Every structure is written in C-alpha cells, then in structure tokens.
Amino acid sequence: MYKNKMSFMNENLAHVEKNKMQEIYADVPFGGRLILKGGRVVDPGNNKDEVMDLAVLDGVVHQAGGMIRPENGDRIIDCEGLLVMPGLLDMHLHLGDLFEVSTGSVFCAAEDGVTIGLSPGAGNTFMAPALLGAEVDRGVPLNLGVYLGAANVLGTRMTVQELVSMFRGEAEAEVLSDKMTRNSITNTTANLTIGIKDHMGHFIMPDEGIEKIYEITAEAGLLYMSHTQDPEHAERMAGLSKGRPLHLAHVTAAGCGTHGDPAEGIQRVLKLIDGRQITGEFVTTMLRPGLGSREGLQMTKKSQRAAYDALSEGKVRILVSDGQNHGTMKGFGDTRDNIPAILELSQTGVLTLSQAVASMTCNPAELLAERTQNPWWREKTGHLEVGALANIAVVDTDDKLATYTIVNGQIVSFEHRIVRRHTGAGGWVSKFGMVRKTGVGDLAMYAQVRQGGKNNAAE
C-alpha cells in the first residue's frame, strides 16, 4: 500500500475544522503591497536591466530596487526566471471599432500584456469618447483611449478655431449645441481624445481638409496620425505638413506591395521620417518570421530587412499591434505578436532587449508627451520609476507570453487568462491624462451625491 504523503493546506485555504468554517483570510489586511520578487527588471526609461524586486501600492510603483522585505498583508509574486517590464503601451490598437463581436478583444489585449491601448477607428466620431468611456465605467481590464477620425472631425458646422477651442475645453455650450451636436453627453466628452487619424484607406480627404486637421492638431496639442499603406499618400501628407507634427502609422504596410514595389514603397516612406517633426511606427506582426498575417498583409524579405535596418539605426522607435486578438479580417496585426516580436528582435540582434522593450513602453510615452504637450505621459507611463502607474507585464521568455499583466496595481491576467475579479481595473486616458471613471456609464444607473448634499440628477 502506498502511504499518503499529502497534507492539508489549512494555512492557505478556507476549510472546516471542528465543525466550524475557518476563514483564514478574514484578518489579513489586503490593503498591503503587491511585491514582485526576483525578476529580471528591464526598464529602459530608467536605464535598468537587473534582477530586483518591485513593490506596488495604491495603483502606483511604491518601491523599486534591491530586495524588499515582505510585511503582514503583502502579496508576493515569485518572478524568478521571468522578465519584468513596463506594461505595453500600444498606441495603435483597434478595440471595439471594427464590429468584432465573436471575441472580447479588450480582454485578449490585456492577456497579451497590453496595459494602455489607444484605438484609432476610421469611423470614430465625436461620440467615440462617450461610448468607449461608458465601457470603461462598466469595467475594462486596461486603460483605453481613442483617436477621432479626421473626416468626421470636419463633418460639423464648427470652424477650425471653434474646434481648437472645443479640444481645449474652452468652447461655449451654445456653440457646440448649435454647430456640433444636440447630444449634451457628446458635447461634454468629445475632447477626451488622444489625437486625430487620417484614414486614407477609408476616406480620401482634399488638401484643404488636411490643412484644417493640421491646424487643429498643432494648436490643440493632439497627435496627428496618418495612413501610410500608399507611399504616395504619405508623401502628400509630409508635403502638406509645413513643419507641423505628423506620425506615420503602420509604415510596414508600405512594404507589402499593395501600392507598388514593396521594397521601394517602404523606403519612400522611411525617407520622410526625421524622428522629430515626422515620426513613424512598425507593426509587430509584420516583423516576425511569417512576414505578416495571411488574413491581412505580408511583407517581403527585402522590405522586412529595410524595416530591421530602420529599427537598428533608430529611425523608427515605436512598435504597435494595429490589430485585435482573435479578430477576423482585423487588418495588419495582432496583439498576440507584440511580446514575441519584442523578444525576437532582441534575440536576432536587430535591437538590444532594452531597445526592444522601449519601443512599446517609454518611446511611445515620450512621443505622446511631446505631441499632447502633457508631461503626464512621460512621468506616469512607460516606465517603472517610483510614483509611475503600476502597469506591468511579467513575461516568460520561453513561451513568449505574459504570465502576469498588472494594470493600475491590479492583476488582470494570469498565465495568459483574464482574472475576472479585476476586469474593472482600467481607466480612461486622453491627452490630459487619466481618469478612472468618466461618469457616462453611471448616468442611467444612479445619481452621485456630491459635497454639500447635491447630486447630478435633474431637480
């Protein structure tokens, strides 16, 4: 007979003892720290690559470095053998704007290590911030923001200067009601955006329309993102910029041959990028050995080599997914390829590991800080310095998956599966920073009592 060597786990699990329930966590103060112990911390924003501990408290990085001694109420994550890095800031990630109904793309992105996702839907109107803001209020596992569609921004009676005032929060309610929309929710929240995207693939705007968007984004401090699949259009946009900021989206798409020779196409777009006025991004899926998605676009070996060279030279310093995990006909990429691409670029010597991690952490945070004229992005996102938002990806370099995704201090995914308890960990991000709740999702449910006994219900 085998002797049973299995013991009870009565120090860790609720159980019955002497005919009485033992709730072992009843007296544990869960307001303690979350400590990540013994991982290899790669934090390019702070020039760190070393084995060390991190402590998280109240949604921010509380302590970084050395060995942190646990105290009563702390929770410990054993990160030995794992890579600990800032959570991915995916500044071009379509979420909920492509009619994907078969999967939970927001939850999949969190499983893939994304902690901030910015969605540039072609059809995003002034209503987009309110609609997605309501979703945030009801509970999402990552921080979300949107770009507005350029054609839709110009689709009202408002003048350029009135639009600039609206994006700055300086427009009069009467002007918005008369010239933009009769929807008071939209009028209140329309300026909670990151920037504006020109989608040449969906709308071909006249030069005078593009000029207006340049005026709006330059004066209001918004990032202007432009489609680059057609190199001729990218050259047109650069010519119209007249020294004003422009960000060229998914430059790797120009290397897929849909608008001419792929190697020549990507080189034409790369010539426009100077890293200051005109910046660009590459799609992670297209940088992997498969050259791209079979249901989207694929590069050639020659055009991919040009992309690798641009990364090595520092000409392009930002990577994005541009796609929904599990989505059908999602376009150019997929969040599932973000972490593998980062690791593979390092393993093949295209970039150092620190440079590769920076491409989806501190580099986009720096660009957003510059273009939105808001240092919040630089100070609070893309790195793991004390005081930064506790957005962290803990990665197993063997399976190239996010073992843990931590958003605002909460574990939202473990072993590449969502943790349902924390699906409301995310917040709403715009050029002005982050709010944890927009209020749109609560309007129909209840009135919030404020200081002095007043509430937001109609009297």
N, C-alpha and C positions, 0 to 999 in steps of 0.2 A: 504494500500500500504506500502511496505517496503521502508524505507529510505536508499538510497545507502550511505554507510559509507566509501566506498573505495576511497582513494585519489590517485592522480598521484604520480609517483616515479621519478619526473623530476630532483631530485638531484642526482640520481643514474644511470639513463638510458638515452641513446640518444633519442631525441624526436624533434617534430616540434612545434615551438612556434612563433606565429605571422607570419606564412607563411615562416619560416626560420628554417633550420636544426640547432639544438643545440647539438654540440659535446662536451659533458660535461667532457670528459677525455682529451681533446686536450692540456690543460695546466698542466696536472698532471704529474710530473716527475717520471716515473715508474722505474727509477734507484734507488729508495729508498729501504728500508729494507723490508723483509718479517718477520713479527713478529708473533710468536706462543704464544698466551696468555692463561695463567691459566690452562695449562695441568699438569698432574702428570708426571714429567720427571723422567724416570728410565734410568740412565746412569751408568751401573756397572763399566765401565772403569774409571770413576771418582768418584765412591762410592756415587752417588747421587740418591736419591729417595724422591722427594719433589715437591710440587706444585710451579711452577715458570714459567717465560717467557723465550723464546729464540728469538734471532734476527739473521737473515741470511742476508748476503750482499756479492755480488760478488762471489757467489758459496761456501762460507765457513761460519761457525758459527762465527758471529760477536760479539755477547754478550750472556751470559748465566747467569741467576740468577736474583732473585728479580722481581720487576715489571718494565717493560720497557715502558717508555712514548712514544707513537706514535708521529711522526712528519709528516709534509706535504710530500706526496709521498709514505709513508709507506703503505703496505698492511697488513691486520690483519686477522689471522685465530683464531677463537674462539675455544680453546681446552678444555674448562671447561668440566670435566667429562670424558675426553679422556686420554689415555696413550700415552705419547710422548717418543719415544725411538730411538736409532740409527737405521738407515735403515739396513735391514737384509743383512749380508754378507754370501751368500750361496756358499760355496767353492766347492760344488759338485752338479752341476745343468746342466743337459744335455739340451742344447739350440741349435736347428738347426742342430744337428748332428745325429738325428735318423729318418730322412726323414719324419718328421711330416709336412704335407702340408695342413691339414684341419683347423688349427688354428694358431694364432700368439702367439707362446709360449713365446717369449721375452716380448711381451706386457702383457700377462697374468701374468708373473712373477712380473712385475712392479706393477700390480694391487694388487698382494699379498704381497706387502711390501718389495720385494727384490730390493736392490739398487746396489749391486755388485753380479754378477753371474759368476762363473768360470766353464767352460764346459770341461769335460774330455772324449771326444768322443773316442770310441775304434779305429776308423779308422782315427783319426786326424794325418795328415802328416805335413811335414814342410810347406805346403801350407796353413794350417789352419789359422795361424795368418793373412796372407794377405787376405784370403777370408772373415773371420769374421771382420777384420779391415775395409774392404771396406763397410760392412754393417754399422759399426759404423759411418763411414764418411757420409753415406747417411741418417743416423738418426735412433737411437735407444733410448728408454727411460730409459736405465740403463747402468751402467758401466759393460763391458764384458771383459773376458779374457779366455784363453784356456790352457789346458794341451795337450801335444803331446802323441800319442800312442807309447808305448815302442818299439813294434815290428817295427813300421815304422821309428823310430829314427835310428834303426840299419840297415835299408834297403838301405843304400848307401855305397859307397866305402870309406867313411871317417873313419879314425881311431878314437879311443877314445879321444886322445889328440886333434885331429883336431876338434872333436865335442865340446869338452870343450872350445876350442878357439872360435868356432863359437857362442856358447851360451854367451860367454863373450864379443862378438863384436870385437874379435881380429883376426879373420880369414882373409886370403887374398882372394880377389875376384876370383883370378885364381884358387885357391884350391877349392872353392865352386863350381865354374863353371865346373871344371874337375871331381869332385868327388861327388857332391850332386845333382845339377840340372842345367839345362841350362836356367832356368827361373830367370831373374835378380830381379824380384819383390820378388819372394820367397827367394832368396839368401839374400836380404836386410832385410826382415822382419821375417825370420824364428826364430830368437832368442827372439821375443816378446812373450814369454810364461811364465807361472807360474811354470810349472813343467812337469813331465812325469808320465803317468799312465800305470801300468801293468794291462792288462785286461785278466786275466786267463780265464774268461768266453768266450773269443773270440780267444785268442792266447795263447798257452802253450809254453812258451819260455824255451830254455835249460838253465842250470845253468850258462854256460859261457856268455850267453846273458844278464842274470840278473846281473851278476857281472859287466859287462860293464856299464849297466844303473846305478848301484850303484856308480861306479867311476865317471860317468858324473855328476850325480846329486850332489854328495858330493863335487866335485871340482868346479862345476859351480854355486853352490848355487841355486839349483832347488828343489822343493818339489817332493818327490817320493811317489806316491800313488799306493796302490796295492789292487786288488780284494780280498775279504775275504769270499765269499759265501761258498767256500770249506775250512773248517778249516785246512785240511792237507796242502793246498797250502799256507795259512797264516803262518803256522809253518815252511814251507820250506823257505818262504821269510825272516822270522825272523832269521832263521839259517844262511842264506847267507848274512845277513846284516853286520855281523862282527863289530858291534858297530856304523855303519853308520845310518843316519836318515831314518826312514820309517814311512809312515802314512797309517794306515789300513782303507780302505774305507768301508762304509755301513756294519759295524760289526754286526748290527742287522740281516743282511741277513743270517748269520751263524746260527741264531736261528729259521730258517724257515723250517728246516728238509729236504732240498733237498740233503744234503750230510751227512746223519746220523741223530742221535737223536738231536732234536733242542736244548734242554736244555744243553746237553753235548757239542754240537757244539759251542754255543756262549761262554760257559765257557772256552773252549780250546783257543778261540781267545782272550778273555779277559785276560787270563794268560800271553799273550805275551806283553801286554801294560804296559809300565812303566811311561808314561806321559812325558818322556824326549826324549830318543832315538826313541822309538816306541810309536806313538800316534794313536788314533782311533776316529771314528765318528759314530753316530747313525742316522738313517733315521726317520724323524718326523712322517711320515705316520704310521710306524710300532709301534710307541709309543702311538698311540691313542687307544681308546676303541675297534675299529674294528680290531686291531692287524696287519693291513696292507691292501694292495689293493687286491681286488678279481681278478683283471687282472694282478697282479704282484705276490708278495709273501706275506704270512702271518705268523706271529709268533704264538707260543702257549702262553698260560697264564704263564706257568712256565719260558719259555725263555724270555718273556717280563719282568717278575719280576726280572730276573737276570740283564736285561738292566737297570731297575729302580735302582737297588742296585748299579750298577756301576756308575750311574749318581750321586746318593746321596753321594757315597764315593769319588767322584771327580776323579775316574779312567778315565772316558770318559767325556770330557768337551766341545765337539763340536757336533752340530746337523746340518744336511743337508737335502735337499729335494730329491736329486738324481732323479728328475723327472720333466717332462714338464706338466704344467697345461693343461688340456683338451686333452692331447696326448693319442693316442691309443697304447696299448702294450708298455707303457713308462718304464716299469721296476718296480722299487722298491717303488717309492714315487711320491709326487706331491707338488708343491709349495703352493697349497691351504691349506695344512696341517701344514705349518710352524707356523703361528701365533696361530692357535688353540692348537697345541702341546705345545708351549711355555706357554700359559695361563693354560692349563690343568695340566702340570707338577707342576706349582705353586699351583693351586687350590687343587691338591691331596696331596701336601706336599712332593713330590719327591724332588723338588728344591724350593728355595725361588724364588720370582719373579725376583729379580736381577740376581740370578744364571741362571735362565732360559733364560733371555734376553741375558746374556753374552755368552751363547752357540752359538748364531748366530750373535754376534757383536764383542766384544773385544777379546773373546777367539780365534776365527779363525784369527783375525787380528794379534794377538800376535804370533800364530804359523807361519803365513806367514812371519812375520818379522824375526823370528828366522831362518826359513828354507831358505829364499831367501837372508839372510844376509843384509836386507834393512830395516832400521828403519822407512822408509816412511809409511809402512803398519801400524805400531804401532802409529805413530804420526798423521796420516791423516785419518785413517779409524777406524770404530768400536766404536766410542765414539762421544761425543758432546762438547768437550772442545773447547774454542775459537781458531780458526785457523784450525780446522778439516774440512774436506769436509762436506758440508751441505747435508748429506744423512740421511734422517729422515723418520721414519714410525710413523704415528699418528693412534692409534688403538682404536676402540670401543670394550671394553671388553665384552659387552653384545652380539653383533653379531659375535665377534671374527674375524673381518675383518679390513683391513687397510682403514680407512676413507680417509686419505691422504698419498700418497707416494711422497717424495721430493727427487730429485736426483740432486746433484750439485747445489742446491738452487732453482730448478725449480719444480713446482707441476706437476708431470707426471700422477698422478691418483687421482681421487676424487670419493668417495663413490664406490670404487671398479670398477671404469670405467676409461679407459685411457683418458687423456687430450691431444688431438691431437696437440695442439699448441706447446707442449714441448716434442714431440716424438724424438727430436734430442738432448735431454739434456745429454745423456750418453757419456762416453768416453771409451778409450781402456786401460786396465790395464795389466801389466806384472810384472815380478819380479823386474823391475826397477822403478815401479810407474805407473803413469797415463799420457797419452797424450789425448787431446781432439780430435785429428784428426791424422790418420796415413798417409793420402795422397793417399792411394791406390784407394779409391773411387772417387778421383778427377782426376786421371791421364787421363782418357778418355774424361773428360769434358772440362778442360781448363788448361792452364799453369799459374802458380802463379808467378807474378813478385816479385822479392826479392830486397833487398837493393842493390843499385848500378845499378838498371835497368835491371838486368839479370833475366831470368826465367828458368824454368826447361824443356822447350821444346828443342828438338834437333835443333841445328843450321845448 
